[in-house]
Amino acid sequence: MYRGSFVNQDHRRRDSSGRASQPRTEDYYALLGVHESASFDEIRRGYRAAMKRVHPDTAQPSTRERAEEEARSINIAFHALSQPERRRVYDGERKAAAVQDQIMSRYFGGMGAPGAGNDLYEQLRQVRLAEEREKRRQHDRSATASLILIFTGFVAVVVCAIILWSIAVYLAERVL
């Protein structure tokens, strides 16, 4: 029977003395290779595919212990996601942990848990900075085009003045 929090309930790694160590932080959906909105059939297919991939009977003797540990993890994930009540509890705890990580990263200035680089405010800042850079580039391009146009106009006026001056000098010499 289900007793309390599924993620923290007896699904901890045991050290050599048999004592429980840290609770698992694995993503059960990722272990089974399914999306969060997967149906029971998709979860079952994902479970079977994952077990085929890591089953201890197909592993080399040197990697058998690791394969057994992975198979245990996959079994735990399947049992958590295959039963609606346990899945609801797991999803709730997962969402609560995500909210807590986001709050902690906000309070500690992005120095949250390792790998928790999903600070919403930082992403918004990055988008705003990218938009500002693009506007600055467009402004710089238009300023450069304006400078080229002004310089070209100035050169054309100087060339026309020189031509008019040379025509005036030529006509003055002919008349005199």
C-alpha positions as CSV (number, residue, x, y, z in Angstrom):
1,M,0.0,0.0,0.0
2,Y,1.1,3.5,-0.7
3,R,2.4,5.4,2.4
4,G,3.3,9.0,2.0
5,S,5.5,10.7,-0.5
6,F,6.4,8.5,-3.3
7,V,9.6,10.2,-4.4
8,N,11.1,10.1,-0.9
9,Q,9.5,6.7,0.2
10,D,12.0,3.8,0.4
11,H,13.4,4.5,-3.0
12,R,16.7,5.7,-1.8
13,R,20.1,4.3,-2.6
14,R,21.5,2.0,0.0
15,D,25.1,2.2,1.0
16,S,27.1,-0.8,2.0
17,S,25.7,-0.8,5.5
18,G,22.1,-0.9,4.2
19,R,21.3,2.6,5.3
20,A,19.3,4.9,3.0
21,S,21.4,7.6,1.4
22,Q,20.1,10.6,-0.6
23,P,16.7,10.4,-2.3
24,R,16.7,9.9,-6.0
25,T,16.5,13.0,-8.1
26,E,16.0,11.2,-11.4
27,D,13.4,12.3,-13.9
28,Y,11.1,9.3,-14.3
29,Y,9.8,10.5,-17.6
30,A,13.4,10.8,-19.0
31,L,14.2,7.4,-17.6
32,L,11.4,5.9,-19.6
33,G,11.9,8.2,-22.6
34,V,8.4,9.5,-22.6
35,H,6.8,13.0,-22.5
36,E,5.1,14.3,-19.4
37,S,1.7,13.9,-21.0
38,A,2.2,10.3,-22.1
39,S,-0.6,7.9,-21.8
40,F,-0.4,4.6,-19.9
41,D,0.3,2.7,-23.2
42,E,3.1,5.1,-24.1
43,I,4.6,4.7,-20.6
44,R,4.4,0.9,-20.9
45,R,6.1,1.0,-24.3
46,G,8.8,3.3,-22.9
47,Y,9.3,0.9,-19.9
48,R,9.6,-2.1,-22.1
49,A,12.1,-0.4,-24.5
50,A,14.2,0.9,-21.5
51,M,14.3,-2.5,-19.9
52,K,15.4,-4.1,-23.2
53,R,18.1,-1.6,-23.4
54,V,19.5,-2.1,-19.8
55,H,18.3,-5.5,-18.7
56,P,20.9,-7.2,-16.5
57,D,20.6,-10.5,-18.2
58,T,21.9,-9.0,-21.4
59,A,24.7,-7.0,-19.8
60,Q,28.4,-8.0,-19.7
61,P,29.5,-9.4,-16.3
62,S,31.6,-6.3,-15.7
63,T,28.6,-4.0,-16.1
64,R,26.0,-6.2,-14.6
65,E,25.8,-4.3,-11.3
66,R,25.3,-1.0,-13.0
67,A,22.6,-2.6,-15.3
68,E,20.8,-3.9,-12.2
69,E,20.8,-0.4,-10.6
70,E,19.5,1.1,-13.8
71,A,16.8,-1.6,-14.1
72,R,15.7,-0.9,-10.5
73,S,15.5,2.8,-11.4
74,I,13.4,2.0,-14.4
75,N,11.1,-0.3,-12.4
76,I,10.6,2.5,-9.8
77,A,9.8,5.0,-12.5
78,F,7.3,2.7,-14.2
79,H,5.6,1.9,-10.9
80,A,5.4,5.6,-10.1
81,L,4.0,6.6,-13.5
82,S,1.8,3.6,-14.3
83,Q,-0.6,4.2,-11.3
84,P,-2.7,7.4,-11.6
85,E,-2.5,8.3,-7.9
86,R,1.2,7.8,-7.6
87,R,1.8,9.7,-10.9
88,R,-0.3,12.6,-9.6
89,V,1.8,12.7,-6.4
90,Y,5.0,12.4,-8.3
91,D,4.0,15.2,-10.7
92,G,3.0,17.4,-7.8
93,E,6.3,16.9,-6.1
94,R,8.2,17.5,-9.3
95,K,6.4,20.8,-9.9
96,A,6.9,21.9,-6.4
97,A,10.6,21.2,-6.7
98,A,10.8,23.1,-9.9
99,V,9.0,26.1,-8.3
100,Q,11.4,25.9,-5.3
101,D,14.4,25.8,-7.6
102,Q,13.2,28.8,-9.5
103,I,12.5,30.8,-6.2
104,M,15.9,29.8,-4.8
105,S,17.7,30.8,-8.0
106,R,15.8,34.2,-7.9
107,Y,16.8,34.9,-4.3
108,F,20.4,33.8,-4.7
109,G,20.9,35.7,-8.0
110,G,21.0,32.7,-10.3
111,M,23.3,30.7,-8.0
112,G,20.7,28.0,-7.5
113,A,21.2,24.3,-7.9
114,P,23.7,23.1,-10.5
115,G,22.1,22.6,-13.8
116,A,19.1,24.8,-12.9
117,G,19.9,27.4,-15.6
118,N,16.3,28.0,-16.3
119,D,15.9,31.4,-14.6
120,L,12.9,33.0,-16.3
121,Y,14.0,36.6,-15.6
122,E,17.5,35.9,-17.1
123,Q,15.8,34.6,-20.2
124,L,13.7,37.7,-20.5
125,R,16.8,39.9,-20.0
126,Q,18.6,38.0,-22.7
127,V,15.6,38.5,-25.1
128,R,15.5,42.2,-24.3
129,L,19.2,42.6,-24.8
130,A,19.1,40.8,-28.1
131,E,16.3,43.1,-29.3
132,E,18.2,46.2,-28.1
133,R,21.3,45.0,-30.0
134,E,19.3,44.5,-33.2
135,K,17.8,48.0,-32.9
136,R,21.3,49.4,-32.3
137,R,22.6,47.6,-35.5
138,Q,19.7,49.0,-37.5
139,H,20.3,52.5,-36.2
140,D,24.1,52.2,-36.9
141,R,23.3,51.1,-40.5
142,S,20.9,54.0,-41.1
143,A,23.5,56.4,-39.6
144,T,26.2,55.0,-41.8
145,A,23.9,55.3,-44.9
146,S,23.2,58.9,-43.9
147,L,26.9,59.7,-43.6
148,I,27.6,58.1,-47.0
149,L,24.8,60.1,-48.6
150,I,25.9,63.4,-47.0
151,F,29.6,62.8,-48.0
152,T,28.5,61.9,-51.6
153,G,26.4,65.1,-51.8
154,F,29.3,67.2,-50.5
155,V,31.7,65.7,-53.0
156,A,29.2,66.3,-55.8
157,V,28.8,70.0,-54.8
158,V,32.6,70.4,-54.6
159,V,33.0,68.8,-58.0
160,C,30.3,71.0,-59.5
161,A,31.9,74.1,-58.0
162,I,35.3,73.2,-59.4
163,I,33.7,72.6,-62.9
164,L,31.8,75.9,-62.7
165,W,34.9,77.7,-61.5
166,S,37.0,76.3,-64.4
167,I,34.3,77.2,-66.9
168,A,34.2,80.7,-65.5
169,V,38.0,81.1,-65.7
170,Y,38.0,79.7,-69.3
171,L,35.3,82.2,-70.3
172,A,37.0,85.1,-68.6
173,E,40.3,84.4,-70.4
174,R,38.6,84.2,-73.8
175,V,36.8,87.5,-73.2
176,L,39.8,89.3,-72.1
